[in-house]
């Protein structure tokens, strides 16, 4: 069997400044992840996105939300800081915002994610990468198994069909899974330290996609709990494993074993991994877990034994040093021998 690995990215991801109030989504964090990948997979195929990002995003997201992001992509090259959010109350009267700035209150669930020139064009390119990576993975011949790493920013797993937030504009994992599930069932494993609430919502009633999320309990406070198992035809195709602050690699890997067995039972044809490195103990954003780089290697080892064609989407990871070491360890193990 021939194993092929490709990197889907674009130089634009490394040029625009952070688009959030607190400056977490900086270019350096993605460069750290890419550099770790390149050290581990020096012979990876490099592919730039070609598909129209608007069309790719429209596979998952509503037309009005996609139009909002398209409008932001045409702004001048500057950060557009949205307003302080107003929460609608029963006795207040509200009209739908008209300006692009005002629409932030409608299309983002937090007050620090911004739809400016850089983030919107980055999101469009990310959607294009997700579509192209999924198509590349599923187009392998019968003698090949392909893995594709989507190295993009902003991240995506907090983006819902109709709105975004948590730095995320378009849900790249959901776009890739939507392309893949046209042929075979798909499992999504989200290892970011935060709950993949957007991905869960998008596939909550889908029997063709099983979504798994291992995350720190308590974010985003209103989702990510064990009782969220899917709905209607999607019942029992959603699984959350919330873990307490300070969870070590040993405990994390024990829980991942449960996920791996559930994936096997579901018997998917493809795998999507929402790849966050912010569960590392030194990560500057959350730092809620006690994982180290060697733990990410062991996570990789368990996932690769599934032997499935895989799409990786870059999610969190904000400390550049720990992101580099975690990325390098994860992909080095992925490339060690065959599954």
N, C-alpha and C positions, 0 to 999 in steps of 0.2 A: 504493500500500500504506500502511495506517495502522499506525504504531508506537506501542504503548502501554507505559508503564512504571509499576509499582506497588511501593510499599514495604509489606512485611508486618512489623509489629512491634507492641509493646505497651509501655506505660509501666512495667510491672513490671520489664522488663529493666534499667531505669535506677534501680531502687530498692534492690535487694538487694546487700549487700556481697560482696566476693570470697569464693570458696568453697574456695580452695586454700591450702596452707600458706604459699606465698611471695607471695600477693597479686597474681598477674598478671591474673586475670580481673576487673578492677575496672570499675565502671560507666562511668567516664570514657573508657575505651578504645572502648566501643561508641558513646557519644555523639559521639566524635570522628569515627568512621566515618559515623554517620548525618548529622552536620552537613556533612561533605564531600559526601555524596550529595545532601542538600537544596540545597546551593549549586549543584550541577551540574544537578539535576533539580527545580527549584522547583515545577513543575506535576505532579509525580508523584501518582498516586492512592494514598491512604493507606488500608490495609485492616488491621483487627484480626483476629486468629485466632478462628475460630468452632468448628472441629472439636474433638472430644474428644481431648486429647493422648494419653491412654492407648490409644485405638484407633489413632491415627496411628502411635505408636511400635511398636505390636504388629505392624504391617506388616513390620517389619524385625527387631525384637528379641524374644528369648525371653520367655515369660510370667513366669518366675521373676525375671529381671532387671528387667522392667517393674514387677513387684510390689515389688521392692526400692526402686526410684526412687519409686513411689507411696507407700511407707511413709515415705521421707524427706520427701516433700512435706507430710506431716501433722505434722512435728516443730514445736517452738516456733521462733520467729524468732531463731535463733542459729546460729553455726557449730559443727558437731559434728566435732571433730577425731578422725579415725580413729587406730587403733593403729599403731605401728611394724610394718612388714610382716615376717612370718615366712615364709621360703621352705622349702617341704617338702623334706626330704631322705630318702634311702632308709631310714635307720635310725631315723627319728623316727615317732611315732604322732600322727596328727591326726584330730580330729573336725570335722564341719561346724559352723561358728559358728552361734550361735542369735540373739544380739543384733544389732540394726541396726548398731551400731558394729563388732562383730566381722565382720559380713558384708562390710565394706569390703575385707577381705583376700581375699574370694572374687570380688568383682565389680569391682575396680579393679586395673589392672596396675601402678600406682605408689602411692607412699605420701603423696601430697599432694593428690590429687583427693578432694573431700569431697561426700557426698550429704546436704546439709542442706536446711532449708526453702526457702531462696532458690534454690539451684542446681537442686533437683529440680522446683520449680514453674517455674523458668525453662526447664528441659529439656522439660517437658510443653508449655509454650507454644511453644517452638521447634519441637517435633514438629508441633504444630497449624499453625504458620506454614508449615512445609515442605509439609504435605499441602494446605493451602488455596492456597498459591502455585502448586503444580504443577497443581492443578485449574483455577485461574484462567488459567494459561498455555495449557493444552490446550483450554480452552473458547472460545478466540478464533474469530471467524468467518473465512471464507476471505479476507477483505480486510484482515486484521489480523495483525501479528506482535507478540507480547507478551513482555516481560521483567519478571521479578519479583525484587526484592532482599529477602532474608530477613535483617533486622537483629536478631539475637538473641544472647544469651549464656545459658549457656556455649556454646562452639563444639562441633563435632560430629565432625570427620573422623577422630579417633582412637578412636571408639566402635565396638566389634565387636558381633556379634549378642548375645553372652552376657555381655559385660562392657565397661567403659569405662576411661578413664584419659586422661592428657595434658590434663586439664581438661574432657574431653568425656564426656557422659553418654549422649545419644542422637545418632545419626548423621543429621543433617538432610539432607545431600546424598543419602544412601542412601534416606531416606524419599521425598524428591522424585522421585528416579530410579525408585523402585519404582512410584509412581503413574503416572509418564510412560510407562514401558516397557510398560504394559498396552495402549497404542495403537501406539507406534512404538519403534524402537531408540533408545538414549540413549548419549551420550558424556559422560563426566565429566572435566573438566580441573581438576586441583588445583594451584594456584599458591602455596599456603602454603609457607613455608620448610621445614617439616617434612613427612615422608612421610605421605600419607593412608593409614596402615596399616589402619585400621578399614574404610574404604571398599573398599580392595583386597580384604580378606578376605571381605567380604559378597558381592561380585560375582565372586569368583575363578573360579567355575565357571559363570558366566552368559554365554551367547552373545549376550544382548540388550543388555548394557551394557559399553562399552569404557571402562576407567578409565585415566587418564593422571595421572602425578604428576611434576612437576619440583621438586626439593627439594635441600637441602644433604645431601651424603652423610654417613652416620654417625649419623643419627637416624631411628628408634630403635635402631640398631645391629644389629637382627636382621631387618630388612626394608627394602624400598625399593631393592633391587638389580636390575640389568638382567636377570638370569636369571629373575626372577619374571614369567612371561608368561601366567599363567592355567593352568587345569587342566580336563581332561575336555572337556565341551562349551564351556567358556570359554577353552580354550587359544588363545593369540594375541589375547586381548581384554583384556590388561593390559600396561601399558608404564610403566616407571620410567626417569627420567633424573636420576640423582644427580650433583650438581655440587660441585666443591671449594669450600671456604671462600674468600670474597673474589671469587666470580664476579661479573663486571660485567654491566651491562645488555646490552651488545653480544653477549656470549656467551650469555646467557640467551635473548635474542630469536632467536638462531640456532637454539637447541635447540627453542624454541617453534614455529619454522617446521616442524620435523620432526613435531611433534605435530599441527599444523594439517593437514598433508598426510595423516597417518594418520586423522584425523577424517573428512576428505573421502572417503577410501577406504572407511571403515566406513559412510558415508552414513546417519547417524542422523537421526531426525525431531526430536529435542530435544537440548538441551545443558544440563548442570548445571556451574556453575563454583564450586568450593570456593575462596572468595575470601579469601586471607590477605594482609595487608599487612606481615607481619613479615620479608619479604625486603628491606625497605628498609634501607639502610646505617646508619641512626640508630636502628633499632628496639632497644628496651631489653631484649628477651627473648633473642633469638638474635644478631641482627646479623651473621649469617654471610655474607650476600651484600652486594654493593655497588650495589644498585639505588637509584634516586631516583624522585621523583614522576613525572618525564617518562617514565621507563621504564614505569611502570604505565599511562601513557596509550598508549604504543606497544603494550603487551600487549593493552590493550583494543581497539585498532584492528585487530590481527591476529585476535582472537577474533570481533569483531563482523562481520568480512567473511565469516564462515561463514553469516551470514544466518539463524540458527536461533532459534526460540523458546527463551528461556534463563531458568533459575533460578539466582540467585546466593545462596550461603549464606555468611554471615560466619564466618570461621574466626579465624586469628591477627591480630595487630596490637596492640602493647602500648604503644608510644610514642605518646602522644596527638597530638603535633605532626606526626610523620611519617605517622601513620594518617590524620589529617585531610587532609593535602596529597595523599597517595596516593589516597584515596577520591575526593576532588574531581577529581583528574586523570583517574582511571580512568573515572568516570561522565561527566565532561565530554566525553571522547573518545567514549564510547559513544553520547552524544546528538548528536554532531556529524554532521550530514547523516544519510543512511540508509546501511545496509550496502551 
